[in-house]
Amino acid sequence: MKSKAINSSRTTIYRDAGFELFDAETTSSAFQNETNNEREPGLYIYSRYRNPTVVAAEEEIMKLEGSAWSLLTQSGMSAIDTAVSIFQKGKKTAPWLFFSEIYGGTLSYADSILKRRRGLDIQSFVPASERYNITAFESVMKTLHPEIVYIEAISNPMLIVPDAVRIIKVAKKYGAKVIVDNTFATPYLWKPLESGADIVIHSATKYFSGHGNITAGVICGNDKEIMKACIEYRKFVGHMISADDAYRLHTQVQTFELRFRNQCSNAAIIAELLNKSSLVKKVWYPGLKEHPSHEEALRLFGKKGFGGMVTFDFAGKTKVEKKKRRDDFIKAVTKKIKLIPSLGDFRTILMPVEAVWGTKYPEPGMIRISAGFEDTDELIGTIKKALESIK
């Protein structure tokens, strides 16, 4: 909803807790339509339900994802919680299948909340040799007949790209609802709803915001009944994003494609540089031919790009040597490339993998880089100097 202020091109920040409803007839209409996501000015009730500033940001994301609706939440995790929880029908439910190579927070949520606290039957589908096998997946679907299949378009941190279009097709064949976390790929590379996914989620904290100054999540879809269920769940659990964060996101998301295109370009150059270094044992980047799921990435993304993330592992005869090279590299780049536990920022940032995923990937030499869109020559110069300094 655009501001009524003269000559303003920005949306208004509506900080109202509750909205004036004018008369009894308007009040009845507003409450009757609260889960229909109507955009009419007189139909807003309470900001925990819906808010005009939030709606403005949601409409920007709808355009990007090509969805019939989108709903913002206060974080990526609250988007995940909303997207999966609407399908829960008590404890006696069919299994839910989570691909194992996804965000660690999602897996911990599935284990700690869904399995141990809610008593749901949570199953994992594990890749073989850093690649998902579609035949094995169909076999699992035949055996389990899960109600939910949850995948990521590009996994975190090993950047595995599933044969997602075929996976969705197989999942739908066996009656499963498909939820895709599209945070790493973004709609710039792929739009899962066009391939038959039921729900697409993003940590909007990352590429949609791109400035590291808000936390937000978003759920997108085409099915109106799913939308109503998500609105109801968001309202009762209190997952609504604030008007101020929605305002910043509304502004930032409008430059998303420009930013992400440059981040993909810088990531590709970083990956090539690291892949040529004798100090680096291995690079994980879907754009490299050596990457286990390179062919899947080509089919899914075409020539648009392969995302803005690069993971690599330093070479070394011992773990101590690998750890020292990792630490020396981080110290050498720290003035230009900050150690920040996030991704998708306009600036290049990094994280040591062992510190976050140590139980799963206990390799002391591994680093995950989130490419920004700084001047490419300056960025590559920083990385080259760091590699040279630790030889």
C-alpha positions as CSV (number, residue, x, y, z in Angstrom):
1,M,0.0,0.0,0.0
2,K,1.6,3.3,-1.1
3,S,1.8,6.3,1.2
4,K,-0.8,9.0,0.8
5,A,1.8,11.7,1.5
6,I,2.3,14.1,-1.4
7,N,5.2,13.1,-3.7
8,S,6.2,10.1,-1.5
9,S,7.4,7.0,-3.4
10,R,7.8,4.9,-0.3
11,T,5.3,2.8,1.6
12,T,4.0,4.2,4.9
13,I,5.1,2.6,8.2
14,Y,1.9,1.6,10.0
15,R,2.9,1.1,13.6
16,D,-0.7,0.8,14.8
17,A,-1.4,-2.1,17.2
18,G,-5.1,-2.0,16.3
19,F,-6.9,-0.3,13.4
20,E,-10.0,1.9,13.5
21,L,-13.0,-0.1,12.1
22,F,-15.5,2.8,11.8
23,D,-18.8,0.9,12.3
24,A,-20.3,-2.5,13.2
25,E,-20.7,-3.4,9.5
26,T,-17.0,-2.8,8.8
27,T,-16.0,-4.7,11.9
28,S,-18.1,-7.8,10.8
29,S,-16.6,-7.7,7.3
30,A,-13.0,-7.4,8.6
31,F,-13.3,-10.4,10.9
32,Q,-15.1,-12.5,8.3
33,N,-12.2,-11.8,5.8
34,E,-9.2,-12.0,8.1
35,T,-7.9,-15.2,6.6
36,N,-8.7,-14.3,3.0
37,N,-5.8,-11.9,3.0
38,E,-7.9,-9.0,1.6
39,R,-6.0,-5.9,0.9
40,E,-8.8,-3.4,1.3
41,P,-7.9,-0.5,3.7
42,G,-10.9,-0.8,6.0
43,L,-10.3,-4.5,6.6
44,Y,-7.2,-4.4,8.8
45,I,-7.9,-5.3,12.4
46,Y,-4.8,-5.8,14.5
47,S,-1.1,-5.8,13.5
48,R,-0.6,-9.4,14.8
49,Y,-3.1,-10.5,12.2
50,R,-2.1,-8.3,9.2
51,N,-0.5,-4.9,8.7
52,P,-0.5,-2.6,5.6
53,T,3.3,-2.1,5.7
54,V,3.8,-5.9,5.9
55,V,1.4,-6.4,3.0
56,A,3.3,-4.0,0.8
57,A,6.5,-6.0,1.4
58,E,4.7,-9.2,0.8
59,E,3.4,-8.0,-2.6
60,E,7.0,-7.2,-3.7
61,I,8.0,-10.8,-2.9
62,M,5.0,-12.2,-4.7
63,K,6.2,-10.5,-7.9
64,L,9.6,-12.1,-7.5
65,E,8.5,-15.6,-6.6
66,G,5.5,-15.6,-9.1
67,S,3.2,-16.7,-6.3
68,A,-0.5,-16.0,-5.7
69,W,0.3,-15.0,-2.1
70,S,3.2,-14.5,0.3
71,L,3.2,-14.1,4.0
72,L,6.0,-12.5,6.0
73,T,7.2,-13.8,9.4
74,Q,9.7,-12.5,12.0
75,S,12.5,-14.9,11.0
76,G,13.3,-17.8,8.6
77,M,12.7,-20.2,11.4
78,S,9.3,-18.9,12.1
79,A,8.5,-19.3,8.4
80,I,9.7,-22.9,8.6
81,D,7.6,-23.5,11.7
82,T,4.5,-22.1,10.1
83,A,4.9,-23.9,6.8
84,V,5.2,-27.4,8.4
85,S,2.9,-26.9,11.4
86,I,-0.2,-26.3,9.3
87,F,-0.1,-29.9,8.2
88,Q,0.1,-31.4,11.6
89,K,-3.0,-33.4,12.5
90,G,-2.2,-34.7,16.0
91,K,0.6,-37.1,16.8
92,K,-0.9,-39.9,14.6
93,T,0.2,-38.6,11.3
94,A,2.1,-40.0,8.3
95,P,5.9,-39.6,8.3
96,W,7.5,-36.3,7.3
97,L,10.6,-36.7,5.1
98,F,13.4,-34.1,5.5
99,F,16.3,-34.2,3.1
100,S,19.4,-34.5,5.4
101,E,21.6,-31.9,3.7
102,I,19.7,-28.8,4.7
103,Y,20.2,-26.0,7.2
104,G,21.3,-27.3,10.6
105,G,18.7,-25.2,12.4
106,T,16.0,-26.8,10.3
107,L,17.2,-30.3,11.2
108,S,17.5,-29.4,14.9
109,Y,14.0,-28.0,14.8
110,A,12.7,-31.2,13.2
111,D,14.4,-33.3,15.8
112,S,13.9,-31.2,18.9
113,I,10.4,-29.7,18.3
114,L,8.6,-31.9,15.8
115,K,10.0,-35.3,16.8
116,R,10.8,-35.1,20.6
117,R,8.2,-32.5,21.7
118,R,5.4,-33.1,19.3
119,G,5.9,-36.8,18.8
120,L,5.8,-36.7,15.0
121,D,7.4,-39.4,12.8
122,I,10.4,-37.5,11.2
123,Q,12.5,-39.4,8.7
124,S,15.7,-38.3,6.8
125,F,16.6,-38.9,3.2
126,V,20.4,-39.1,3.1
127,P,22.5,-38.5,-0.1
128,A,25.1,-40.9,-1.4
129,S,28.5,-39.4,-2.2
130,E,27.2,-35.8,-2.0
131,R,24.4,-36.4,-4.5
132,Y,20.8,-37.4,-4.2
133,N,19.7,-40.5,-6.1
134,I,16.3,-40.2,-7.6
135,T,15.8,-43.9,-7.8
136,A,16.5,-44.3,-4.1
137,F,14.2,-41.4,-3.4
138,E,11.3,-43.0,-5.2
139,S,12.0,-46.3,-3.3
140,V,11.7,-44.3,0.0
141,M,8.5,-42.7,-1.2
142,K,7.0,-46.1,-2.0
143,T,7.9,-47.4,1.4
144,L,7.1,-44.5,3.7
145,H,4.4,-42.6,1.8
146,P,5.3,-39.4,3.7
147,E,2.8,-36.6,4.0
148,I,5.5,-33.9,3.7
149,V,8.7,-33.8,1.7
150,Y,11.1,-30.9,2.7
151,I,14.1,-30.0,0.5
152,E,16.5,-27.1,-0.1
153,A,17.2,-25.9,-3.6
154,I,20.9,-25.6,-2.6
155,S,22.0,-27.2,0.6
156,N,23.9,-25.6,3.4
157,P,26.9,-25.7,3.7
158,M,27.9,-28.4,1.1
159,L,25.9,-26.7,-1.7
160,I,24.3,-29.9,-3.0
161,V,21.7,-29.2,-5.7
162,P,19.0,-31.9,-5.9
163,D,17.3,-33.0,-9.1
164,A,14.5,-30.9,-7.7
165,V,12.0,-30.9,-10.6
166,R,12.0,-34.8,-10.7
167,I,11.9,-35.0,-6.9
168,I,8.8,-32.8,-6.8
169,K,7.2,-34.9,-9.5
170,V,7.9,-38.1,-7.6
171,A,6.7,-36.7,-4.3
172,K,3.5,-35.5,-5.8
173,K,3.0,-38.9,-7.5
174,Y,2.8,-40.4,-4.0
175,G,0.6,-37.7,-2.6
176,A,3.1,-35.7,-0.5
177,K,3.0,-32.0,0.0
178,V,6.4,-30.4,-1.0
179,I,8.0,-27.6,0.8
180,V,11.1,-26.0,-0.7
181,D,13.5,-23.8,1.1
182,N,14.7,-21.5,-1.7
183,T,16.9,-19.2,0.3
184,F,20.2,-20.1,-1.4
185,A,18.9,-20.3,-5.0
186,T,16.3,-17.5,-4.7
187,P,13.7,-17.0,-7.5
188,Y,16.4,-15.4,-9.6
189,L,17.7,-19.0,-10.3
190,W,14.6,-21.1,-9.8
191,K,10.9,-20.7,-9.0
192,P,9.8,-24.0,-7.3
193,L,6.1,-23.2,-7.5
194,E,6.3,-23.4,-11.3
195,S,7.7,-27.0,-10.8
196,G,4.7,-28.1,-8.6
197,A,6.0,-27.3,-5.1
198,D,3.2,-26.5,-2.6
199,I,5.1,-24.0,-0.4
200,V,8.3,-22.0,-1.0
201,I,10.0,-20.5,2.0
202,H,13.0,-18.1,2.4
203,S,15.0,-16.7,5.2
204,A,14.4,-13.1,4.0
205,T,17.1,-12.1,6.4
206,K,19.5,-13.2,3.7
207,Y,19.3,-12.3,0.0
208,F,15.9,-10.5,0.0
209,S,17.1,-8.1,2.6
210,G,20.8,-8.3,1.7
211,H,22.0,-5.8,4.2
212,G,22.3,-7.8,7.4
213,N,20.1,-5.4,9.4
214,I,16.8,-7.3,9.8
215,T,15.6,-10.8,10.5
216,A,12.6,-12.0,8.4
217,G,11.1,-15.1,6.9
218,V,8.6,-15.5,4.1
219,I,6.2,-18.2,2.9
220,C,4.9,-18.2,-0.7
221,G,2.3,-20.4,-2.4
222,N,-0.7,-20.6,-4.8
223,D,-3.1,-22.7,-2.8
224,K,-5.6,-20.4,-1.0
225,E,-6.5,-23.0,1.7
226,I,-2.8,-23.3,2.6
227,M,-2.6,-19.5,2.7
228,K,-5.6,-19.4,5.1
229,A,-4.0,-22.0,7.4
230,C,-0.7,-20.1,7.4
231,I,-2.4,-16.8,8.2
232,E,-4.3,-18.4,11.1
233,Y,-1.1,-20.1,12.5
234,R,0.9,-16.9,12.2
235,K,-1.8,-15.0,14.0
236,F,-2.2,-17.4,17.0
237,V,1.5,-18.2,17.4
238,G,2.6,-14.6,17.0
239,H,5.0,-15.0,14.1
240,M,4.2,-11.6,12.5
241,I,7.1,-9.4,11.4
242,S,7.2,-5.8,12.7
243,A,6.1,-2.9,10.6
244,D,9.5,-1.3,10.8
245,D,11.3,-4.5,9.6
246,A,8.7,-4.9,6.8
247,Y,9.4,-1.3,5.7
248,R,13.1,-1.9,5.4
249,L,12.6,-5.2,3.6
250,H,10.1,-3.5,1.2
251,T,12.8,-1.1,0.2
252,Q,15.7,-3.6,0.1
253,V,14.0,-6.4,-1.8
254,Q,13.5,-4.0,-4.8
255,T,17.3,-4.2,-5.5
256,F,17.4,-7.9,-4.9
257,E,18.0,-9.1,-8.5
258,L,20.7,-6.5,-9.2
259,R,22.5,-7.6,-6.0
260,F,22.1,-11.3,-6.4
261,R,23.3,-11.3,-10.0
262,N,26.6,-9.7,-8.9
263,Q,26.9,-12.0,-5.9
264,C,26.6,-15.0,-8.2
265,S,29.3,-13.6,-10.5
266,N,31.7,-12.9,-7.6
267,A,31.1,-16.4,-6.2
268,A,32.0,-18.0,-9.5
269,I,35.3,-16.1,-9.7
270,I,36.1,-16.9,-6.0
271,A,35.4,-20.6,-6.6
272,E,37.7,-20.7,-9.7
273,L,40.5,-18.9,-7.8
274,L,40.3,-21.3,-4.8
275,N,40.0,-24.3,-7.1
276,K,43.4,-23.4,-8.7
277,S,45.2,-22.9,-5.4
278,S,47.6,-25.6,-4.2
279,L,46.7,-24.7,-0.6
280,V,43.1,-25.8,-1.2
281,K,42.2,-29.4,-1.0
282,K,38.6,-29.1,-2.3
283,V,36.0,-26.5,-3.4
284,W,32.3,-27.0,-3.2
285,Y,30.5,-24.8,-5.7
286,P,27.7,-26.0,-8.0
287,G,29.2,-24.1,-11.0
288,L,32.4,-26.2,-11.0
289,K,32.3,-29.3,-13.2
290,E,33.9,-31.3,-10.3
291,H,31.0,-30.6,-8.0
292,P,28.9,-33.8,-7.5
293,S,25.7,-32.1,-8.4
294,H,26.9,-29.9,-11.2
295,E,24.7,-31.6,-13.8
296,E,21.6,-31.1,-11.6
297,A,22.5,-27.5,-11.1
298,L,22.8,-27.0,-14.8
299,R,19.4,-28.5,-15.4
300,L,17.7,-26.5,-12.6
301,F,19.4,-23.1,-13.1
302,G,20.5,-23.1,-16.7
303,K,23.1,-20.4,-17.4
304,K,21.7,-17.9,-14.9
305,G,24.3,-18.7,-12.2
306,F,25.0,-21.1,-9.3
307,G,24.3,-19.0,-6.2
308,G,26.4,-16.8,-4.1
309,M,28.0,-19.4,-1.7
310,V,31.3,-21.1,-1.9
311,T,32.6,-23.7,0.6
312,F,36.3,-24.9,0.6
313,D,38.7,-27.0,2.6
314,F,42.4,-26.2,3.1
315,A,44.9,-28.9,2.3
316,G,47.2,-30.1,5.0
317,K,49.0,-33.2,6.2
318,T,47.5,-32.9,9.6
319,K,44.4,-31.4,11.2
320,V,46.6,-29.0,13.0
321,E,48.2,-27.8,9.8
322,K,44.7,-27.4,8.1
323,K,43.4,-25.5,11.2
324,K,46.4,-23.1,11.1
325,R,45.9,-22.4,7.4
326,R,42.2,-21.7,8.1
327,D,43.0,-19.4,11.0
328,D,45.8,-17.6,9.2
329,F,43.5,-17.0,6.1
330,I,40.7,-15.6,8.3
331,K,43.2,-13.2,10.0
332,A,44.6,-12.1,6.7
333,V,41.2,-11.2,5.2
334,T,39.5,-9.9,8.3
335,K,39.7,-6.2,7.4
336,K,37.9,-6.8,4.2
337,I,35.9,-10.0,4.8
338,K,34.3,-10.2,8.2
339,L,33.5,-13.4,10.2
340,I,29.7,-13.1,10.5
341,P,27.3,-16.0,11.2
342,S,24.9,-15.2,8.3
343,L,24.9,-14.9,4.5
344,G,23.5,-13.0,1.6
345,D,25.0,-9.7,2.8
346,F,26.0,-7.0,0.3
347,R,29.5,-7.5,1.6
348,T,31.5,-10.7,1.4
349,I,31.5,-12.6,4.8
350,L,32.7,-16.0,5.9
351,M,32.2,-18.7,8.6
352,P,34.5,-21.5,9.6
353,V,32.4,-24.7,9.1
354,E,33.7,-26.7,12.0
355,A,32.6,-24.0,14.5
356,V,29.0,-24.4,13.4
357,W,28.7,-27.9,11.9
358,G,31.5,-29.6,13.8
359,T,29.5,-32.7,14.7
360,K,28.5,-33.2,11.0
361,Y,31.5,-31.7,9.2
362,P,34.4,-31.8,11.7
363,E,37.0,-30.6,9.2
364,P,39.1,-27.8,10.7
365,G,40.2,-26.5,7.4
366,M,36.7,-25.8,6.0
367,I,35.4,-22.3,5.4
368,R,32.0,-21.1,3.9
369,I,32.1,-17.9,2.0
370,S,29.1,-15.8,1.2
371,A,30.0,-13.6,-1.8
372,G,29.0,-9.9,-1.7
373,F,29.0,-7.5,-4.6
374,E,32.1,-5.5,-3.9
375,D,34.4,-4.5,-6.7
376,T,35.5,-7.9,-8.1
377,D,39.2,-7.0,-8.6
378,E,39.5,-5.7,-5.0
379,L,37.7,-8.8,-3.6
380,I,39.9,-11.3,-5.5
381,G,43.0,-9.3,-4.6
382,T,42.1,-9.6,-0.9
383,I,41.8,-13.4,-1.2
384,K,44.9,-13.8,-3.4
385,K,47.0,-11.8,-0.8
386,A,45.6,-13.9,2.0
387,L,46.5,-17.2,0.2
388,E,50.0,-15.9,-0.5
389,S,50.5,-14.8,3.1
390,I,50.0,-18.4,4.4
391,K,52.2,-20.3,2.0
